[in-house]
Structures are given as structure tokens and as C-alpha cells.
Amino acid sequence: MSSYLLSLGAGLLIGVIYSLLGVRSPAPPVVALVGLAGILLGEQIIPIAKRIADRAELTRFIRHDCSQHVLGPLPANKDCDG
């Protein structure tokens, strides 16, 4: 969770600096986020294609390997843990 707060803090600091300098961010925020999502998902295409070619268990790979890389470690939900 602290890495999320650090990232948010860094973004806010850069936004304040941009505002003080009177410049705009280099890319519209939505376009930048969509591009980053494309990069993260695109990194998974080759490993998935290799798994399909090897006929390996794809569902397990997507749930365990891809989701951890794309989403990062997600916070635990104590209500769902039982």
C-alpha cells in the first residue's frame, strides 16, 4: 500500500511543479493510462502464445503469473479470507 501512496505523492508533486511552471503534462492522462495498460497486457502476449503452443495449462498461468505482473500484489481482503 505504501508504494501506491508514494506513487500518488510523486504524481501530485510533479503536477504541482507543472502548474507552477505553467506547462501541461506531456500526454493526456487517459491516453497515457491506456498506453500503459497496453504495454502491461502486451508483455503477456508472447508467454501466453508459448503456453498455447505447448498446450500448457493456460488458466493457471493467467490467474497466477499474468495477474500478479499486470495488477501487482493486491491487498488482502480479510472479509473474504474466512
N, CA, C and O of each residue as an XYZ file, in Angstrom:
328
protein
N       0.824     -1.196      0.000
C       0.000      0.000      0.000
C       0.865      1.256      0.000
O       0.486      2.268     -0.589
N       2.020      1.199      0.653
C       2.866      2.384      0.719
C       3.399      2.764     -0.658
O       3.596      3.949     -0.930
N       3.637      1.782     -1.538
C       4.107      2.115     -2.881
C       3.035      2.876     -3.658
O       3.359      3.739     -4.474
N       1.762      2.565     -3.414
C       0.686      3.300     -4.064
C       0.650      4.748     -3.568
O       0.470      5.680     -4.352
N       0.822      4.919     -2.272
C       0.824      6.271     -1.707
C       2.036      7.065     -2.188
O       1.921      8.255     -2.482
N       3.198      6.414     -2.271
C       4.388      7.093     -2.787
C       4.187      7.506     -4.243
O       4.569      8.608     -4.637
N       3.592      6.626     -5.036
C       3.325      6.932     -6.430
C       2.350      8.098     -6.556
O       2.554      8.999     -7.369
N       1.306      8.077     -5.763
C       0.335      9.171     -5.773
C       1.007     10.472     -5.349
O       0.797     11.512     -5.972
N       1.813     10.417     -4.294
C       2.517     11.612     -3.815
C       3.461     12.177     -4.866
O       3.526     13.390     -5.062
N       4.197     11.291     -5.545
C       5.114     11.739     -6.598
C       4.332     12.390     -7.732
O       4.746     13.420     -8.264
N       3.205     11.791     -8.103
C       2.377     12.367     -9.159
C       1.829     13.730     -8.776
O       1.807     14.650     -9.593
N       1.390     13.857     -7.542
C       0.880     15.152     -7.085
C       1.987     16.204     -7.084
O       1.762     17.346     -7.486
N       3.175     15.821     -6.637
C       4.305     16.752     -6.614
C       4.654     17.221     -8.023
O       4.859     18.414     -8.247
N       4.721     16.304     -8.957
C       5.013     16.666    -10.348
C       3.910     17.556    -10.909
O       4.189     18.504    -11.643
N       2.664     17.256    -10.570
C       1.552     18.092    -11.027
C       1.651     19.513    -10.509
O       1.374     20.464    -11.240
N       2.046     19.664     -9.248
C       2.222     20.999     -8.672
C       3.368     21.726     -9.374
O       3.250     22.910     -9.692
N       4.465     21.028     -9.614
C       5.604     21.645    -10.314
C       5.196     22.077    -11.716
O       5.528     23.184    -12.138
N       4.473     21.211    -12.452
C       3.992     21.571    -13.787
C       3.117     22.820    -13.717
O       3.230     23.717    -14.553
N       2.245     22.868    -12.712
C       1.351     24.005    -12.582
C       2.131     25.282    -12.298
O       1.834     26.330    -12.871
N       3.125     25.204    -11.418
C       3.938     26.378    -11.108
C       4.731     26.862    -12.313
O       4.932     28.065    -12.482
N       5.180     25.939    -13.148
C       5.936     26.298    -14.347
C       5.027     26.698    -15.508
O       5.493     27.245    -16.507
N       3.741     26.426    -15.374
C       2.792     26.785    -16.412
C       2.848     25.889    -17.636
O       2.552     26.329    -18.747
N       3.227     24.628    -17.434
C       3.261     23.688    -18.557
C       2.208     22.612    -18.337
O       1.716     22.416    -17.226
N       1.875     21.922    -19.421
C       0.912     20.825    -19.331
C       1.668     19.511    -19.347
O       2.803     19.444    -19.817
N       1.045     18.484    -18.842
C       1.678     17.171    -18.858
C       1.916     16.739    -20.301
O       1.170     17.136    -21.197
N       2.958     15.921    -20.534
C       3.300     15.560    -21.900
C       2.242     14.753    -22.644
O       2.220     14.764    -23.875
N       1.382     14.068    -21.939
C       0.330     13.282    -22.598
C      -0.956     13.446    -21.788
O      -0.919     13.558    -20.563
N      -2.086     13.459    -22.483
C      -3.352     13.493    -21.729
C      -3.422     12.282    -20.800
O      -3.084     11.175    -21.219
N      -3.847     12.461    -19.568
C      -3.824     11.368    -18.587
C      -4.503     10.091    -19.050
O      -3.963      9.006    -18.831
N      -5.655     10.179    -19.677
C      -6.360      8.965    -20.098
C      -5.566      8.241    -21.186
O      -5.454      7.016    -21.168
N      -5.021      8.999    -22.126
C      -4.237      8.385    -23.194
C      -3.005      7.697    -22.609
O      -2.653      6.590    -23.018
N      -2.356      8.352    -21.659
C      -1.170      7.762    -21.035
C      -1.519      6.475    -20.292
O      -0.784      5.493    -20.388
N      -2.619      6.466    -19.559
C      -3.011      5.269    -18.811
C      -3.397      4.124    -19.735
O      -3.079      2.968    -19.458
N      -4.072      4.433    -20.819
C      -4.433      3.394    -21.784
C      -3.165      2.819    -22.413
O      -3.064      1.610    -22.621
N      -2.202      3.685    -22.714
C      -0.936      3.222    -23.262
C      -0.188      2.317    -22.300
O       0.356      1.290    -22.705
N      -0.158      2.690    -21.037
C       0.493      1.844    -20.029
C      -0.214      0.499    -19.885
O       0.436     -0.537    -19.746
N      -1.532      0.516    -19.918
C      -2.276     -0.747    -19.844
C      -1.943     -1.625    -21.047
O      -1.797     -2.840    -20.915
N      -1.825     -1.006    -22.217
C      -1.455     -1.757    -23.411
C      -0.077     -2.385    -23.293
O       0.134     -3.521    -23.720
N       0.857     -1.647    -22.716
C       2.212     -2.187    -22.518
C       2.167     -3.393    -21.591
O       2.740     -4.438    -21.899
N       1.487     -3.252    -20.455
C       1.422     -4.362    -19.498
C       0.744     -5.589    -20.091
O       1.206     -6.713    -19.889
N      -0.331     -5.384    -20.810
C      -1.026     -6.518    -21.422
C      -0.228     -7.087    -22.592
O      -0.202     -8.300    -22.799
N       0.420     -6.216    -23.351
C       1.211     -6.671    -24.480
C       2.387     -7.536    -24.071
O       2.788     -8.431    -24.815
N       2.948     -7.281    -22.890
C       4.046     -8.104    -22.384
C       3.620     -9.550    -22.162
O       4.464    -10.445    -22.115
N       2.339     -9.782    -22.027
C       1.848    -11.125    -21.726
C       1.513    -11.930    -22.977
O       1.263    -13.131    -22.878
N       1.500    -11.304    -24.144
C       1.088    -11.997    -25.371
C       2.030    -13.142    -25.719
O       1.569    -14.247    -26.006
N       3.332    -12.905    -25.699
C       4.300    -13.946    -26.064
C       4.254    -15.122    -25.079
O       4.180    -16.267    -25.525
N       4.294    -14.888    -23.751
C       4.202    -16.034    -22.839
C       2.907    -16.832    -23.006
O       2.920    -18.059    -22.905
N       1.802    -16.151    -23.257
C       0.533    -16.860    -23.457
C       0.583    -17.673    -24.746
O       0.141    -18.821    -24.775
N       1.120    -17.082    -25.813
C       1.233    -17.810    -27.082
C       2.116    -19.048    -26.928
O       1.816    -20.093    -27.506
N       3.196    -18.944    -26.159
C       4.069    -20.100    -25.913
C       3.328    -21.178    -25.139
O       3.475    -22.365    -25.427
N       2.530    -20.767    -24.155
C       1.754    -21.740    -23.379
C       0.738    -22.444    -24.258
O       0.533    -23.651    -24.131
N       0.098    -21.696    -25.152
C      -0.878    -22.309    -26.054
C      -0.180    -23.304    -26.969
O      -0.676    -24.410    -27.183
N       0.981    -22.908    -27.515
C       1.725    -23.785    -28.413
C       2.192    -25.052    -27.689
O       2.229    -26.127    -28.289
N       2.546    -24.936    -26.411
C       2.992    -26.086    -25.626
C       1.823    -26.856    -25.017
O       2.013    -27.891    -24.378
N       0.618    -26.340    -25.223
C      -0.601    -26.918    -24.644
C      -0.525    -27.003    -23.109
O      -1.050    -27.932    -22.496
N       0.129    -26.030    -22.521
C       0.223    -25.978    -21.056
C      -1.095    -25.441    -20.500
O      -1.939    -24.937    -21.240
N      -1.248    -25.557    -19.204
C      -2.472    -25.099    -18.565
C      -2.498    -23.576    -18.553
O      -1.799    -22.943    -17.761
N      -3.303    -22.992    -19.430
C      -3.333    -21.553    -19.637
C      -4.054    -20.819    -18.511
O      -3.627    -19.733    -18.118
N      -5.122    -21.380    -17.990
C      -5.898    -20.705    -16.952
C      -5.054    -20.427    -15.722
O      -5.098    -19.324    -15.177
N      -4.289    -21.407    -15.280
C      -3.444    -21.221    -14.110
C      -2.412    -20.135    -14.373
O      -2.150    -19.299    -13.509
N      -1.825    -20.148    -15.568
C      -0.811    -19.153    -15.923
C      -1.392    -17.742    -15.875
O      -0.762    -16.829    -15.342
N      -2.596    -17.560    -16.434
C      -3.202    -16.226    -16.460
C      -3.549    -15.771    -15.048
O      -3.296    -14.621    -14.689
N      -4.124    -16.656    -14.249
C      -4.532    -16.272    -12.895
C      -3.354    -15.983    -11.979
O      -3.412    -15.057    -11.170
N      -2.292    -16.761    -12.095
C      -1.203    -16.639    -11.134
C      -0.037    -15.799    -11.645
O       0.479    -14.955    -10.913
N       0.382    -16.014    -12.876
C       1.553    -15.304    -13.369
C       1.201    -13.945    -13.973
O       1.791    -12.932    -13.597
N       0.261    -13.913    -14.891
C      -0.090    -12.655    -15.559
C      -0.729    -11.662    -14.595
O      -0.359    -10.489    -14.582
N      -1.670    -12.112    -13.800
C      -2.381    -11.173    -12.932
C      -1.441    -10.535    -11.924
O      -1.613     -9.363    -11.589
N      -0.468    -11.262    -11.438
C       0.481    -10.674    -10.491
C       1.354     -9.631    -11.175
O       1.706     -8.624    -10.561
N       1.708     -9.857    -12.441
C       2.543     -8.897    -13.139
C       1.745     -7.670    -13.564
O       2.220     -6.545    -13.413
N       0.561     -7.868    -14.083
C      -0.242     -6.761    -14.587
C      -0.831     -5.947    -13.441
O      -0.776     -4.717    -13.470
N      -1.386     -6.600    -12.446
C      -2.064     -5.903    -11.364
C      -1.169     -5.597    -10.172
O      -1.492     -4.729     -9.362
N      -0.059     -6.293    -10.060
C       0.787     -6.137     -8.879
C       0.161     -6.870     -7.715
O      -0.949     -7.391     -7.830
N       0.858     -6.916     -6.597
C       0.279     -7.585     -5.436
C      -0.926     -6.801     -4.924
O      -0.819     -5.627     -4.569
N      -2.050     -7.462     -4.894
C      -3.272     -6.817     -4.446
C      -3.406     -6.937     -2.934
O      -2.979     -7.938     -2.358
N      -3.993     -5.932     -2.281
C      -4.173     -6.033     -0.837
C      -5.128     -7.161     -0.483
O      -6.080     -7.434     -1.214
N      -4.872     -7.809      0.632
C      -5.719     -8.917      1.071
C      -7.029     -8.372      1.612
O      -7.059     -7.334      2.273
N      -8.107     -9.080      1.325
C      -9.411     -8.721      1.851
C      -9.710     -9.667      2.995
O     -10.015    -10.839      2.773
N      -9.625     -9.171      4.204
C      -9.801    -10.019      5.378
C     -11.200    -10.593      5.474
O     -11.393    -11.656      6.064
N     -12.198     -9.893      4.893
C     -13.566    -10.390      4.924
C     -13.733    -11.630      4.066
O     -14.569    -12.479      4.375
N     -12.960    -11.757      2.996
C     -13.069    -12.894      2.077
C     -12.200    -14.057      2.488
O     -12.400    -15.170      2.001
N     -11.226    -13.834      3.381
C     -10.301    -14.893      3.767
C     -10.945    -15.911      4.707
O     -10.429    -17.015      4.882
N     -12.032    -15.550      5.288
C     -12.735    -16.520      6.112
C     -12.601    -16.206      7.507
O     -13.134    -16.923      8.355
